[in-house]
Amino acid sequence: MAVIKMTESEFLQYSDDLFAYIEETIDTHGWSLDCEINGNVLNIESEDNEQIVVNRHTATQELWIAAKSGGYHFAQTEGQWRSARDNSEFFVVLSQVLSLASGDDVLIPVFN
């Protein structure tokens, strides 16, 4: 699998845009979730105070998700963000953990 590397500034811009996209998607759909972007971190909280954290790790150009169900690290491979652990796709995992936390049927479409 080909790993696509961005420059540091490209990765920072991409992840800033990604966090804004996730926040806007959640706000637009009215799911039982509240978002706050704070630097390198997107904090998402359910009505039951369950926390989901999406952050970026600039040195490795990875996106990370921390949720009650576990921690996930994703690197861009062939144009998709994939987990090194099980090859799961970032937006699929994010939608799953948000659905579990909120009780809503959350679907975050792929952001390019």
N, C-alpha and C positions, 0 to 999 in steps of 0.2 A: 504494500500500500504506500502510496506517495504522500508524504507529509508536506503540506504547503506552509511555508514560513512567510510571515509578513514582517515588515519592519516594525520596530517597537511602536512608532507613532501610528502606523496602520492598525496594529492590534488594539491600541488604546482607543482609537477612533471607532473601530468596529465594535468593541465591547461597550463603549459609551452609547453608541447607536442601538446596540442590542438591548441594553438595560432599559433605555427609553421605549423601545418597541414592546418589550415584555410588559412594562408598566402601563403603556397606552392600551395594549390588548386586554389586560386585566380590567382596567378602568372602563373601557368601552363595553365589555360584556357584562359588567355588574356582578361578577362572581363574588362570593363571600370572602374576599381577600383584600388586604390593604398593602400598598407598596411604598417603599421609600428608598431612594438612591442616595448613598452616602459614600462618595469617593469610588473606591474599587469594589464596592459591595452594593448589591440590590437586596434589601430585606423585604420579605413578603411574610405577612402575618395573617392567619385565619381568624375568624370570629372567636374561636376557642383558644386564642393566643398561641397556636402552634406556629413555630418559626421555620421558614425556609430561607436559606441564604444562597444567593448566586453571587459568586465573585470571580474575579479574573486573577490569574497568576502570570504576571507579565514576563518574568524570567523564562518560564517554560512555554509561554503562549498557550495556556490552558484555561478552560472555563471549569469552575467547580460548582457543584450543588451540594449543600449540606441540608439534610432533612431528617426527620425522625426515623425514617426507614434506612438511612445510611448516608455515606459520603460518596460522591462521584466526581471523577476527574475526566475531562474531555479534551482531546487534541483534534485539530482539524486534519482530516485525512481525506484526500480525494474530494474536497469540497464539502464535506460533512463533518460535524463535530461528533466524534465517536469516543466511547469509553475504552480505555486500554484494558480494563478488567474483563468486559464481556461484549464489547463492540456495540453496545446499545447507543442509540442516537440521542443527543442532547435534548431536543424538543419533545421527544417521546417520553423520556425520563422526567423532564420538567412538568409536562402535562400530567403524568401519573402522580407525582408527589403532590402537586397542587390539588388534584382531584381528591386524593386521600385526605389532605389537610382540610379542605373546604367542604367536602361532601357534594360539591358541584361537579358537573361533567366538564372539566376544563380541557380545552384544546388550544395550545399555543402553536400556531402554524410556523413552519420553517421561515427563518429570517435570512435573507441573503445579503 
